[in-house]
Amino acid sequence: MTDFLKQWGEAAYTTTGFFWMALWAFILGYIISSMIQIFVTEKRMQKTMGKKESKGVLLGTFFGFISSSCSFAALASAKSIFKKGASFVSSIAFLLASTNLVIELGIIISIFLGWQFVVGEYIGGLLLILICWLLIRIINPKKLIDKARKNLEGEDADDMDDSRDWKKQIQQEESWARVAKKYKMEWQMVWKDVTVGFTIAGIVAAFVPDSFFQTLFINSGHGKTDFTFFEVLEHIIVGPVAAFLTFIGSMGNIPLAALLFGKGVSFAGVMAFIFSDLVVFPVLRINAKYYGWKMSLFILFLLFTALIGTSLALHYAFDLFNILPDPSQVKIQDSTYFKIDYTFFLNLAFLAVSGYLIYLGFFKKKDVEHSMSEMAPKSPLLEKILKYAAFICYVWLACGLILKFVI
């Protein structure tokens, strides 16, 4: 019993340590995302992209890069862009970029996994887009695309005001109050996923034995870096399955990805796990609601095929240049999280910025109106489960931290 209580305390301490390490990155990322969403409207994106495929893909990738990392916001924006006349492949490019190339995700990955994974994330995001573009050109699903557009015809038209000059907006306090309100919405979208994801990571680090991962991912283990092609392929296929079982969004999944790599899962398997946030059932269901089940399954085929090809390409390209990351660089446990270092001062600085935004948006300029951006329809049941799970996590963490410093 004492051993269990000690592990509980260690799990809670690891979770809070993870969050402390990532706090400034979350704040920075969501402030940047909020600014972009206020000063660069979706309607401006649609007008700029136009209908030319190659231009649309490039601009869709760029706009995805500067957008929110929330999968549900990305799904809604991609649907809206497609509905307004952008090509199907441009919409897919935007969707992939907004979930794989965003700034805040790169910062979080750099903290937990190191520079090789950041490079893999950004190059991999571009490869995902290129492979999907190539597959769409080869398959040419014109009938599916036309039918998907018809499914969207009955929706209400989006009424967005893009008349304001962003250069003037950025100088106005009211605009920053809208940034503050958007910043709050960003946290509202992810707090449950981040809470559950980081808590699961702490629990897995403290309780789950290495033998479990060695069974799930063939030939994985501490110090293993030499894998056969079929072992790498198995890791890539199992990665999305693991992501499906712990679906908590890309940001919340990064500590779990670090755990997998620290336990000896191949670079390709971990990258596949990170790339998997768009090949899970909630996303499949939302795409079906937007475009119909045939198109939703086609998108799933596109993304999963691109994920496999990208993960393999990254693994063997990094191996060729002798830059595959070393699993020993990831230290999940036995870390001193709460020390006076750059993380401490960055957290204090960005908490102060957050405090100012809250004061500006909800006290000084609380009457400033801000329209909510469209979100993909979430499952009420899943949201309720996540909400209660998050509250259970807080109780677990509070009790665990008490145990950590008592036992």
C-alpha positions as CSV (number, residue, x, y, z in Angstrom):
1,M,0.0,0.0,0.0
2,T,2.8,2.4,0.9
3,D,4.4,1.7,-2.6
4,F,1.1,2.6,-4.3
5,L,0.8,5.9,-2.3
6,K,4.4,6.8,-3.2
7,Q,3.7,6.1,-6.9
8,W,0.6,8.2,-6.6
9,G,2.6,11.1,-5.2
10,E,5.2,10.7,-7.9
11,A,2.5,10.6,-10.6
12,A,0.9,13.8,-9.4
13,Y,4.3,15.5,-9.0
14,T,5.3,14.5,-12.6
15,T,2.0,15.9,-14.0
16,T,2.4,19.2,-12.3
17,G,6.0,19.3,-13.3
18,F,5.1,18.7,-16.9
19,F,2.5,21.5,-16.8
20,W,5.0,23.9,-15.1
21,M,7.5,23.2,-17.9
22,A,5.0,23.9,-20.6
23,L,3.0,26.8,-19.0
24,W,4.9,29.7,-20.7
25,A,4.7,28.0,-24.0
26,F,1.0,27.5,-23.8
27,I,0.5,31.1,-22.9
28,L,2.7,32.4,-25.6
29,G,1.2,30.1,-28.2
30,Y,-2.4,31.0,-27.4
31,I,-1.7,34.8,-27.2
32,I,-0.1,34.6,-30.7
33,S,-3.1,32.5,-32.0
34,S,-5.6,34.9,-30.4
35,M,-3.9,37.9,-32.0
36,I,-3.9,36.3,-35.5
37,Q,-7.5,35.3,-35.2
38,I,-8.5,38.9,-34.3
39,F,-6.3,40.8,-36.7
40,V,-6.5,38.3,-39.7
41,T,-10.1,37.3,-40.3
42,E,-11.2,34.1,-41.9
43,K,-12.9,36.1,-44.7
44,R,-9.6,37.7,-45.5
45,M,-8.0,34.3,-45.8
46,Q,-10.8,33.1,-48.2
47,K,-10.4,36.2,-50.4
48,T,-6.6,35.9,-50.5
49,M,-6.6,32.2,-51.3
50,G,-8.9,32.4,-54.3
51,K,-9.7,29.4,-56.4
52,K,-6.4,28.5,-58.1
53,E,-5.2,25.2,-56.7
54,S,-1.4,25.8,-56.3
55,K,-1.8,29.2,-54.9
56,G,-4.6,28.0,-52.6
57,V,-2.4,25.1,-51.3
58,L,0.5,27.5,-50.5
59,L,-1.8,30.1,-48.8
60,G,-3.8,27.4,-47.0
61,T,-0.6,26.0,-45.6
62,F,0.5,29.5,-44.5
63,F,-2.9,30.4,-42.9
64,G,-3.0,27.1,-41.2
65,F,0.5,27.7,-39.8
66,I,-0.6,31.0,-38.2
67,S,-4.0,29.7,-36.9
68,S,-5.3,28.0,-33.8
69,S,-4.0,24.5,-33.0
70,C,-7.5,23.4,-31.8
71,S,-8.6,20.5,-34.0
72,F,-12.3,21.5,-33.7
73,A,-11.6,25.1,-34.7
74,A,-9.4,23.8,-37.6
75,L,-12.2,21.5,-38.9
76,A,-14.8,24.3,-38.9
77,S,-12.4,26.8,-40.6
78,A,-11.4,24.2,-43.2
79,K,-15.1,23.5,-43.9
80,S,-15.8,27.3,-44.2
81,I,-12.9,27.9,-46.6
82,F,-14.0,24.9,-48.8
83,K,-17.6,26.1,-48.7
84,K,-16.5,29.6,-49.9
85,G,-15.0,28.2,-53.0
86,A,-11.4,27.2,-52.1
87,S,-10.3,23.9,-53.7
88,F,-10.6,20.7,-51.7
89,V,-6.9,20.2,-51.6
90,S,-6.4,23.8,-50.3
91,S,-8.8,23.1,-47.5
92,I,-7.0,19.8,-46.6
93,A,-3.7,21.8,-46.6
94,F,-5.2,24.3,-44.2
95,L,-6.5,21.6,-42.0
96,L,-3.2,19.7,-41.8
97,A,-1.1,22.9,-41.3
98,S,-3.4,24.2,-38.5
99,T,-2.9,21.0,-36.6
100,N,0.7,20.2,-37.4
101,L,2.6,23.4,-38.3
102,V,1.3,25.8,-35.6
103,I,3.7,27.8,-33.6
104,E,2.5,26.7,-30.1
105,L,2.8,23.0,-30.9
106,G,6.4,23.4,-32.0
107,I,7.3,25.2,-28.8
108,I,5.7,22.4,-26.6
109,I,7.5,19.7,-28.7
110,S,10.8,21.4,-28.2
111,I,10.4,21.4,-24.4
112,F,9.5,17.8,-24.1
113,L,11.2,16.1,-27.1
114,G,14.0,18.2,-28.5
115,W,14.8,19.9,-31.8
116,Q,14.8,16.8,-34.0
117,F,11.1,16.3,-33.3
118,V,10.4,20.0,-34.0
119,V,12.1,19.6,-37.3
120,G,10.2,16.4,-37.9
121,E,6.9,18.0,-37.0
122,Y,7.3,20.9,-39.4
123,I,8.9,18.9,-42.3
124,G,6.4,16.2,-41.7
125,G,3.5,18.6,-41.8
126,L,4.6,19.8,-45.2
127,L,5.1,16.1,-46.4
128,L,1.6,15.3,-45.2
129,I,0.2,18.1,-47.3
130,L,2.3,17.1,-50.4
131,I,1.3,13.4,-50.1
132,C,-2.4,14.3,-49.8
133,W,-2.1,16.7,-52.8
134,L,-0.5,13.9,-54.8
135,L,-3.1,11.3,-53.8
136,I,-5.9,13.7,-54.7
137,R,-4.4,14.5,-58.1
138,I,-4.0,10.7,-58.8
139,I,-7.4,9.6,-57.5
140,N,-9.3,12.8,-58.7
141,P,-12.4,12.3,-56.6
142,K,-14.4,14.9,-58.5
143,K,-17.8,13.3,-57.7
144,L,-17.1,13.1,-54.0
145,I,-15.9,16.7,-53.9
146,D,-19.0,18.0,-55.8
147,K,-21.3,16.0,-53.5
148,A,-19.5,17.4,-50.4
149,R,-20.1,20.9,-51.7
150,K,-23.8,20.2,-52.1
151,N,-23.9,18.9,-48.5
152,L,-22.8,22.4,-47.4
153,E,-25.2,24.4,-49.6
154,G,-28.0,24.3,-47.1
155,E,-25.9,25.9,-44.3
156,D,-26.3,29.5,-43.3
157,A,-23.9,31.9,-44.9
158,D,-21.1,33.1,-42.8
159,D,-21.4,36.8,-42.0
160,M,-18.0,38.1,-41.1
161,D,-16.8,41.7,-41.0
162,D,-13.4,42.2,-42.5
163,S,-13.7,45.9,-43.2
164,R,-11.4,47.0,-40.3
165,D,-7.8,47.7,-41.1
166,W,-5.6,45.5,-39.0
167,K,-2.9,48.2,-38.8
168,K,-5.4,50.5,-37.1
169,Q,-6.8,47.7,-35.0
170,I,-3.5,46.8,-33.5
171,Q,-3.2,50.3,-32.1
172,Q,-6.6,50.3,-30.4
173,E,-7.1,49.1,-26.8
174,E,-10.5,47.7,-27.8
175,S,-8.9,45.3,-30.2
176,W,-6.6,44.0,-27.5
177,A,-9.6,43.5,-25.3
178,R,-11.0,41.3,-28.1
179,V,-7.7,39.4,-28.1
180,A,-8.1,38.9,-24.4
181,K,-11.6,37.4,-24.9
182,K,-10.3,35.2,-27.7
183,Y,-7.4,34.1,-25.4
184,K,-9.9,33.0,-22.8
185,M,-11.8,31.0,-25.5
186,E,-8.6,29.3,-26.5
187,W,-8.1,28.1,-22.9
188,Q,-11.8,27.1,-22.7
189,M,-11.3,24.9,-25.7
190,V,-8.3,23.0,-24.4
191,W,-8.3,23.0,-20.6
192,K,-10.0,19.6,-20.3
193,D,-7.8,18.0,-22.9
194,V,-4.6,19.4,-21.3
195,T,-5.6,18.4,-17.8
196,V,-6.5,14.8,-18.7
197,G,-3.5,14.4,-21.1
198,F,-0.9,15.7,-18.6
199,T,-2.5,13.6,-15.8
200,I,-2.5,10.4,-17.9
201,A,1.2,11.1,-18.8
202,G,2.1,11.3,-15.1
203,I,0.2,8.2,-14.3
204,V,1.8,6.2,-17.1
205,A,5.2,7.4,-16.1
206,A,4.7,6.2,-12.5
207,F,2.6,3.1,-12.9
208,V,2.9,1.5,-16.3
209,P,5.9,-0.9,-16.6
210,D,8.2,-0.9,-19.6
211,S,7.1,-4.4,-20.5
212,F,3.7,-3.0,-21.5
213,F,5.3,-0.7,-24.1
214,Q,7.6,-3.5,-25.3
215,T,4.5,-5.7,-26.0
216,L,2.5,-2.9,-27.7
217,F,5.5,-1.7,-29.8
218,I,7.6,-4.6,-31.0
219,N,11.2,-4.6,-30.0
220,S,10.9,-1.3,-28.2
221,G,12.8,-0.7,-24.9
222,H,15.4,1.5,-23.2
223,G,18.4,2.1,-25.5
224,K,16.8,0.5,-28.6
225,T,17.5,2.5,-31.7
226,D,18.0,-0.2,-34.3
227,F,14.7,-1.3,-35.8
228,T,13.8,-3.4,-38.9
229,F,11.5,-1.9,-41.6
230,F,8.5,-4.0,-40.4
231,E,9.1,-3.0,-36.7
232,V,9.1,0.6,-37.7
233,L,6.0,0.1,-39.8
234,E,4.3,-1.7,-36.8
235,H,5.2,1.3,-34.5
236,I,3.7,3.7,-37.1
237,I,0.4,1.7,-37.3
238,V,0.1,1.2,-33.5
239,G,0.9,4.9,-32.8
240,P,-2.5,6.2,-34.2
241,V,-4.2,3.3,-32.3
242,A,-2.6,4.6,-29.0
243,A,-3.6,8.2,-29.9
244,F,-7.2,7.0,-30.5
245,L,-7.4,5.3,-27.1
246,T,-6.1,8.4,-25.3
247,F,-7.7,11.1,-27.6
248,I,-7.1,14.3,-25.8
249,G,-5.8,16.6,-28.6
250,S,-2.4,17.3,-30.0
251,M,-1.2,19.7,-27.2
252,G,-2.2,17.3,-24.4
253,N,-0.6,14.4,-26.2
254,I,2.9,15.7,-26.3
255,P,3.9,14.5,-22.8
256,L,2.6,11.1,-23.7
257,A,4.7,11.2,-26.9
258,A,7.7,12.0,-24.8
259,L,6.9,9.0,-22.6
260,L,6.6,6.7,-25.6
261,F,10.0,7.9,-26.9
262,G,11.6,7.6,-23.5
263,K,10.3,4.0,-23.3
264,G,12.1,3.1,-26.5
265,V,9.4,3.5,-29.2
266,S,11.0,4.4,-32.6
267,F,11.2,8.0,-33.9
268,A,8.7,7.0,-36.6
269,G,6.2,5.6,-34.1
270,V,6.3,8.7,-32.0
271,M,5.9,11.0,-35.0
272,A,2.9,8.9,-36.1
273,F,1.4,9.3,-32.6
274,I,1.8,13.1,-32.8
275,F,0.4,13.3,-36.3
276,S,-2.7,11.2,-35.4
277,D,-5.1,13.9,-34.1
278,L,-7.0,14.0,-37.4
279,V,-7.5,10.2,-37.8
280,V,-9.6,9.5,-34.7
281,F,-13.3,8.8,-34.5
282,P,-14.6,12.3,-33.3
283,V,-12.9,13.9,-36.4
284,L,-14.3,11.2,-38.7
285,R,-17.8,11.8,-37.3
286,I,-17.5,15.6,-37.7
287,N,-16.3,15.3,-41.3
288,A,-19.2,13.0,-42.0
289,K,-21.6,15.6,-40.6
290,Y,-20.1,18.3,-42.9
291,Y,-19.4,16.4,-46.1
292,G,-21.1,12.9,-45.9
293,W,-19.7,9.6,-44.8
294,K,-18.1,8.7,-48.2
295,M,-16.0,11.9,-48.2
296,S,-15.2,11.5,-44.5
297,L,-13.9,8.0,-45.1
298,F,-11.9,9.2,-48.1
299,I,-10.3,12.0,-46.0
300,L,-9.5,9.3,-43.3
301,F,-7.8,7.2,-46.1
302,L,-5.9,10.3,-47.3
303,L,-4.6,11.3,-43.9
304,F,-3.7,7.8,-42.7
305,T,-1.9,7.0,-45.9
306,A,0.0,10.3,-45.8
307,L,0.8,9.7,-42.1
308,I,2.4,6.3,-42.8
309,G,4.4,7.7,-45.8
310,T,5.5,10.7,-43.9
311,S,6.6,8.9,-40.7
312,L,8.6,6.4,-42.8
313,A,10.2,9.1,-44.8
314,L,11.2,11.1,-41.7
315,H,12.6,8.1,-40.0
316,Y,14.9,6.9,-42.8
317,A,15.8,10.5,-43.8
318,F,16.9,11.3,-40.3
319,D,18.7,7.9,-40.1
320,L,20.5,8.7,-43.4
321,F,21.8,12.0,-42.0
322,N,22.6,10.4,-38.7
323,I,20.3,12.8,-36.7
324,L,17.8,10.3,-35.3
325,P,17.2,11.5,-31.7
326,D,18.5,9.6,-28.7
327,P,15.8,8.3,-26.3
328,S,18.1,9.0,-23.4
329,Q,17.7,12.8,-24.0
330,V,14.1,12.5,-22.8
331,K,14.0,12.4,-19.0
332,I,10.5,12.0,-17.8
333,Q,11.0,11.2,-14.2
334,D,13.7,12.0,-11.6
335,S,13.6,15.6,-12.9
336,T,13.8,18.8,-10.8
337,Y,10.9,20.7,-12.3
338,F,10.5,23.6,-9.9
339,K,13.9,25.2,-9.9
340,I,14.9,28.8,-10.4
341,D,15.8,28.8,-14.1
342,Y,14.6,30.3,-17.4
343,T,11.3,28.4,-17.1
344,F,10.6,30.0,-13.8
345,F,11.1,33.5,-15.1
346,L,9.3,32.9,-18.4
347,N,6.3,31.5,-16.5
348,L,6.2,34.6,-14.2
349,A,6.5,36.9,-17.2
350,F,3.7,35.3,-19.2
351,L,1.5,34.9,-16.2
352,A,1.8,38.6,-15.8
353,V,0.9,39.1,-19.4
354,S,-2.1,36.8,-18.9
355,G,-3.2,38.8,-15.9
356,Y,-3.0,42.1,-17.9
357,L,-5.1,40.6,-20.7
358,I,-7.7,39.4,-18.2
359,Y,-7.9,42.8,-16.6
360,L,-8.2,44.5,-20.0
361,G,-10.7,42.2,-21.5
362,F,-13.0,41.4,-18.5
363,F,-12.7,44.5,-16.3
364,K,-11.4,47.7,-18.0
365,K,-13.0,46.9,-21.5
366,K,-15.6,44.3,-20.5
367,D,-18.3,45.8,-22.7
368,V,-16.3,45.3,-25.9
369,E,-18.2,42.9,-28.1
370,H,-16.5,39.8,-29.6
371,S,-18.2,37.3,-31.8
372,M,-17.2,33.7,-31.3
373,S,-15.6,31.9,-34.2
374,E,-17.3,28.7,-35.5
375,M,-16.4,25.4,-33.9
376,A,-16.9,22.0,-35.3
377,P,-19.8,20.2,-33.5
378,K,-18.4,18.3,-30.5
379,S,-20.1,15.3,-29.0
380,P,-22.0,16.5,-25.9
381,L,-21.4,13.1,-24.3
382,L,-17.6,13.2,-24.9
383,E,-17.4,16.8,-23.6
384,K,-19.3,15.8,-20.5
385,I,-17.0,12.8,-19.9
386,L,-13.9,15.0,-20.4
387,K,-15.2,17.6,-18.0
388,Y,-15.9,15.1,-15.2
389,A,-12.6,13.4,-16.0
390,A,-10.8,16.7,-15.6
391,F,-12.4,17.4,-12.2
392,I,-11.4,13.9,-11.1
393,C,-7.9,14.6,-12.3
394,Y,-7.7,17.8,-10.1
395,V,-8.8,15.7,-7.0
396,W,-6.2,13.0,-7.9
397,L,-3.5,15.6,-8.3
398,A,-4.3,17.5,-5.1
399,C,-4.3,14.2,-3.0
400,G,-1.2,13.0,-4.8
401,L,0.8,16.2,-4.1
402,I,-0.1,15.9,-0.4
403,L,1.1,12.3,-0.4
404,K,4.3,13.3,-2.2
405,F,5.3,15.6,0.6
406,V,3.9,13.6,3.5
407,I,5.1,10.1,2.8
